[in-house]
């Protein structure tokens, strides 16, 4: 084999005279169509199947290389130290957060770059009545990217889970819940901070941030969504909330301060108002209660160690307003052994579920407790409360027609039976006119959807027609009705109807007047084979309870005030 190769090389070297033309011709002969058929005259129509076969080989090769490098990276990651893994994870999270931030900025730029859309309903806008819908018209917090999950409970124990931004206020959350629950927004809905283990409740202010309040609550605490008619009632009737004997400068001025001046003194930072009075106080760590004289000022709550003396050396600071919140104690007698049912307490904002940090107090009556708690709110929040009240009032007036404010004492009896109306001066004639109006009222027959007028059907309908009403609570006890009235604010005209416990065929009207709860029995009476309901021993009769409620919403009659606010429970 070696010899053959040598002769072959020698033969090639002995042919130097061979030209390049001959070499090229031999090369051309070597690449002839006989040796390589694919380079024939059909080269322009190269088979596609051959291309596809080569492409699959290339793709499979890249996939194999990719999987190989992935496995190699996994093996290298397992060999990393924990600190190196942490750094790698942080870098990946940082890159992800930067990507999310860029997406949000791009979305915000797209929203801001869109042209303003004319609002077809400008009368339903915000109080500013802006005719253009823009991102700035949304409530504060809608543009916030950070979302939080909040559970809201209703009185029946049902809950609704909502996702809100971090800076959403209580007022905007209440508006959101009203919208989601399809209930009437009369600006009386409130969010309540409830601590069942401690037996505490607090109505949150409209300007408070929901997420911040939730951060200071324990795991067993919850938010309640309910009515509260008395949240800003002290702006309308300040004399009811601040009795003269509890306001210091009222005693100094012989009780001659007008209501407007009273509120101005409380809201003005230049004045030094003071609430004073005897309160039962529970010592920290003990079960005993003692009666002490206390003073509530802008600087805090003080108790006097010597009688009713106001000298600084005898005053002891019990609670600072900035670091504490005031709560209503709903289990005062049962859980804390309070001497009365009108218990309230001061709780540190940072204390979570600790009974030792509570400053338990107990008032003599409901008016005194309301005065202490209302004064605390004004001293702590000041003009912010008035701004919240004005915003609610402006929002309510924006959706409702203006109503003339008329005192009940300025109303007169009128007779419209003739061609023109006349004022009735005779009290006896006025009373007979009211009775006649009541008799005419009950003559209106309610017809059901099928239009049946049979006496039997009408009687059975009248006995159950009130069940679907919001103000009817069925078979609840007297104590439960008191609790519901307390929770929804003890304002004049707050009422509910329930079944009587002593007489199963009768009903009871529970009404609040001057922060006192009164009960009026509604008795059934039969006339000409038909059953009627009466509140005044048969003087004014009604075919059903709905007619009775509607009548006393317009006429005071034998009641101390008209029926104004029904106790309402919303189903979330």
RAGI-V880966 format. One record per residue. N is the residue number from 1. OMEGA is omega as a letter, one per 40 degrees, with the letter a starting at -180 (* if undefined). D_FIRST is the distance of its C-alpha to the first C-alpha in whole Angstrom. Layout:
[[N & OMEGA & D_FIRST] [N & OMEGA & D_FIRST]]
This chain:
[[1 & i & 0] [2 & i & 4] [3 & i & 5] [4 & a & 5] [5 & a & 6] [6 & i & 9] [7 & a & 10] [8 & i & 11] [9 & a & 13] [10 & i & 14] [11 & a & 16] [12 & i & 17] [13 & i & 19] [14 & a & 20] [15 & a & 22] [16 & a & 25] [17 & a & 27] [18 & a & 26] [19 & i & 29] [20 & i & 30] [21 & i & 32] [22 & i & 29] [23 & a & 27] [24 & i & 29] [25 & i & 30] [26 & i & 26] [27 & i & 26] [28 & i & 29] [29 & a & 28] [30 & a & 25] [31 & a & 28] [32 & a & 30] [33 & i & 32] [34 & i & 30] [35 & a & 27] [36 & a & 30] [37 & a & 33] [38 & i & 35] [39 & i & 35] [40 & i & 37] [41 & i & 41] [42 & a & 42] [43 & a & 40] [44 & i & 44] [45 & a & 45] [46 & a & 42] [47 & a & 42] [48 & a & 45] [49 & i & 43] [50 & i & 40] [51 & a & 42] [52 & i & 44] [53 & i & 41] [54 & i & 39] [55 & i & 43] [56 & i & 43] [57 & a & 40] [58 & a & 41] [59 & i & 44] [60 & i & 43] [61 & i & 41] [62 & i & 44] [63 & i & 46] [64 & i & 43] [65 & i & 43] [66 & i & 47] [67 & i & 48] [68 & i & 45] [69 & i & 47] [70 & i & 50] [71 & i & 49] [72 & i & 48] [73 & i & 52] [74 & i & 53] [75 & i & 52] [76 & i & 52] [77 & i & 56] [78 & a & 57] [79 & a & 56] [80 & i & 58] [81 & i & 62] [82 & i & 65] [83 & i & 66] [84 & i & 63] [85 & a & 63] [86 & i & 67] [87 & i & 66] [88 & i & 63] [89 & i & 66] [90 & i & 68] [91 & i & 66] [92 & i & 65] [93 & i & 69] [94 & i & 70] [95 & i & 68] [96 & i & 69] [97 & i & 73] [98 & i & 72] [99 & i & 70] [100 & i & 74] [101 & i & 76] [102 & i & 74] [103 & i & 75] [104 & i & 78] [105 & i & 79] [106 & i & 77] [107 & i & 80] [108 & i & 83] [109 & i & 82] [110 & a & 81] [111 & a & 85] [112 & a & 87] [113 & i & 85] [114 & i & 87] [115 & i & 90] [116 & a & 93] [117 & i & 94] [118 & a & 98] [119 & a & 100] [120 & i & 102] [121 & a & 104] [122 & a & 105] [123 & i & 108] [124 & a & 105] [125 & i & 104] [126 & i & 104] [127 & i & 108] [128 & i & 106] [129 & i & 106] [130 & a & 103] [131 & a & 103] [132 & i & 99] [133 & a & 96] [134 & i & 94] [135 & a & 92] [136 & a & 95] [137 & i & 97] [138 & i & 96] [139 & i & 97] [140 & i & 95] [141 & a & 92] [142 & a & 91] [143 & a & 88] [144 & a & 87] [145 & a & 84] [146 & a & 84] [147 & i & 86] [148 & i & 87] [149 & a & 88] [150 & i & 92] [151 & i & 94] [152 & a & 98] [153 & i & 100] [154 & a & 103] [155 & a & 106] [156 & i & 105] [157 & i & 102] [158 & a & 100] [159 & i & 97] [160 & i & 95] [161 & a & 92] [162 & i & 91] [163 & a & 89] [164 & i & 90] [165 & a & 89] [166 & a & 90] [167 & i & 93] [168 & a & 95] [169 & a & 99] [170 & a & 101] [171 & a & 103] [172 & i & 100] [173 & i & 98] [174 & i & 102] [175 & i & 102] [176 & i & 98] [177 & i & 99] [178 & i & 102] [179 & a & 100] [180 & a & 98] [181 & i & 101] [182 & i & 103] [183 & a & 106] [184 & i & 109] [185 & i & 108] [186 & i & 112] [187 & i & 110] [188 & i & 111] [189 & a & 108] [190 & i & 107] [191 & a & 104] [192 & i & 105] [193 & a & 103] [194 & i & 104] [195 & a & 104] [196 & a & 105] [197 & i & 104] [198 & a & 107] [199 & a & 109] [200 & i & 109] [201 & i & 108] [202 & i & 108] [203 & a & 108] [204 & i & 106] [205 & a & 107] [206 & a & 105] [207 & a & 103] [208 & i & 102] [209 & a & 98] [210 & a & 97] [211 & i & 94] [212 & i & 95] [213 & i & 98] [214 & a & 95] [215 & a & 94] [216 & a & 97] [217 & i & 97] [218 & a & 96] [219 & a & 94] [220 & a & 97] [221 & a & 99] [222 & i & 99] [223 & i & 100] [224 & i & 103] [225 & a & 104] [226 & i & 108] [227 & i & 111] [228 & a & 113] [229 & a & 116] [230 & a & 117] [231 & i & 114] [232 & a & 116] [233 & a & 119] [234 & i & 121] [235 & a & 120] [236 & a & 123] [237 & a & 125] [238 & a & 125] [239 & i & 129] [240 & a & 127] [241 & a & 124] [242 & i & 126] [243 & a & 130] [244 & a & 132] [245 & i & 133] [246 & i & 129] [247 & a & 129] [248 & a & 130] [249 & i & 131] [250 & i & 133] [251 & i & 135] [252 & a & 136] [253 & i & 137] [254 & i & 139] [255 & a & 136] [256 & i & 137] [257 & i & 133] [258 & a & 132] [259 & a & 129] [260 & i & 127] [261 & i & 128] [262 & i & 127] [263 & i & 123] [264 & i & 123] [265 & i & 124] [266 & a & 121] [267 & a & 119] [268 & i & 120] [269 & a & 118] [270 & i & 121] [271 & a & 123] [272 & i & 123] [273 & a & 124] [274 & i & 124] [275 & a & 125] [276 & i & 127] [277 & i & 128] [278 & a & 128] [279 & i & 125] [280 & a & 124] [281 & i & 121] [282 & i & 119] [283 & a & 118] [284 & i & 114] [285 & i & 113] [286 & i & 116] [287 & a & 118] [288 & i & 121] [289 & i & 122] [290 & a & 125] [291 & a & 127] [292 & i & 126] [293 & a & 127] [294 & i & 124] [295 & i & 124] [296 & a & 121] [297 & i & 120] [298 & a & 117] [299 & i & 116] [300 & i & 116] [301 & a & 118] [302 & i & 120] [303 & a & 123] [304 & i & 126] [305 & i & 127] [306 & i & 131] [307 & i & 132] [308 & a & 132] [309 & i & 131] [310 & a & 129] [311 & a & 129] [312 & a & 126] [313 & i & 126] [314 & a & 127] [315 & i & 124] [316 & i & 121] [317 & i & 117] [318 & a & 116] [319 & i & 113] [320 & a & 112] [321 & a & 111] [322 & a & 108] [323 & a & 106] [324 & i & 108] [325 & a & 108] [326 & a & 111] [327 & i & 111] [328 & i & 113] [329 & a & 113] [330 & i & 113] [331 & a & 114] [332 & a & 116] [333 & a & 119] [334 & a & 116] [335 & a & 114] [336 & i & 115] [337 & a & 119] [338 & i & 120] [339 & i & 124] [340 & i & 124] [341 & a & 121] [342 & a & 121] [343 & i & 118] [344 & a & 116] [345 & i & 113] [346 & a & 111] [347 & i & 108] [348 & a & 105] [349 & a & 103] [350 & a & 100] [351 & a & 101] [352 & i & 99] [353 & a & 101] [354 & a & 103] [355 & a & 107] [356 & a & 108] [357 & a & 107] [358 & i & 110] [359 & a & 113] [360 & i & 115] [361 & a & 118] [362 & a & 121] [363 & a & 124] [364 & a & 127] [365 & a & 127] [366 & i & 124] [367 & i & 126] [368 & i & 125] [369 & i & 121] [370 & i & 121] [371 & i & 122] [372 & a & 120] [373 & i & 117] [374 & i & 118] [375 & i & 119] [376 & i & 116] [377 & a & 114] [378 & a & 116] [379 & a & 115] [380 & a & 112] [381 & i & 111] [382 & a & 114] [383 & i & 113] [384 & i & 110] [385 & i & 112] [386 & i & 114] [387 & i & 111] [388 & i & 110] [389 & i & 113] [390 & i & 113] [391 & i & 110] [392 & a & 110] [393 & i & 114] [394 & i & 112] [395 & i & 110] [396 & i & 112] [397 & i & 115] [398 & a & 112] [399 & a & 111] [400 & i & 115] [401 & i & 118] [402 & a & 121] [403 & i & 123] [404 & a & 127] [405 & a & 127] [406 & i & 131] [407 & i & 132] [408 & a & 134] [409 & a & 137] [410 & i & 137] [411 & i & 137] [412 & i & 140] [413 & a & 141] [414 & i & 141] [415 & a & 143] [416 & a & 141] [417 & a & 143] [418 & a & 145] [419 & i & 145] [420 & i & 144] [421 & i & 143] [422 & i & 145] [423 & i & 145] [424 & a & 146] [425 & a & 148] [426 & a & 150] [427 & a & 148] [428 & i & 149] [429 & i & 148] [430 & i & 145] [431 & i & 144] [432 & i & 145] [433 & i & 143] [434 & i & 140] [435 & i & 141] [436 & i & 141] [437 & i & 138] [438 & i & 136] [439 & i & 138] [440 & a & 137] [441 & a & 133] [442 & i & 133] [443 & i & 134] [444 & a & 131] [445 & i & 129] [446 & a & 125] [447 & a & 124] [448 & a & 120] [449 & i & 118] [450 & i & 119] [451 & a & 122] [452 & a & 124] [453 & a & 128] [454 & a & 129] [455 & a & 131] [456 & i & 129] [457 & a & 125] [458 & i & 127] [459 & i & 128] [460 & i & 125] [461 & a & 123] [462 & a & 125] [463 & a & 124] [464 & a & 121] [465 & a & 120] [466 & a & 120] [467 & a & 117] [468 & a & 114] [469 & a & 116] [470 & a & 114] [471 & a & 117] [472 & a & 118] [473 & i & 117] [474 & a & 118] [475 & i & 119] [476 & a & 118] [477 & i & 121] [478 & i & 123] [479 & i & 121] [480 & i & 118] [481 & i & 120] [482 & a & 120] [483 & a & 117] [484 & i & 116] [485 & i & 118] [486 & a & 118] [487 & a & 114] [488 & i & 114] [489 & a & 117] [490 & i & 121] [491 & a & 122] [492 & i & 125] [493 & i & 125] [494 & a & 122] [495 & i & 122] [496 & i & 121] [497 & a & 122] [498 & i & 122] [499 & a & 123] [500 & i & 126] [501 & a & 126] [502 & a & 130] [503 & a & 130] [504 & a & 127] [505 & a & 129] [506 & i & 129] [507 & a & 127] [508 & i & 127] [509 & i & 126] [510 & a & 125] [511 & i & 126] [512 & i & 125] [513 & a & 128] [514 & i & 128] [515 & i & 126] [516 & a & 127] [517 & a & 126] [518 & a & 129] [519 & i & 129] [520 & a & 131] [521 & i & 131] [522 & a & 131] [523 & i & 133] [524 & i & 133] [525 & a & 136] [526 & i & 137] [527 & a & 139] [528 & i & 140] [529 & a & 138] [530 & a & 135] [531 & i & 133] [532 & i & 133] [533 & a & 132] [534 & i & 134] [535 & a & 134] [536 & i & 138] [537 & i & 139] [538 & i & 139] [539 & i & 141] [540 & a & 137] [541 & a & 135] [542 & a & 132] [543 & i & 130] [544 & a & 127] [545 & i & 126] [546 & i & 124] [547 & i & 127] [548 & a & 128] [549 & i & 126] [550 & i & 126] [551 & a & 130] [552 & i & 129] [553 & i & 127] [554 & a & 129] [555 & i & 132] [556 & i & 133] [557 & a & 136] [558 & a & 137] [559 & i & 133] [560 & i & 133] [561 & i & 131] [562 & i & 129] [563 & a & 126] [564 & a & 123] [565 & i & 120] [566 & i & 118] [567 & a & 116] [568 & i & 113] [569 & a & 109] [570 & i & 106] [571 & i & 103] [572 & * & 100]]
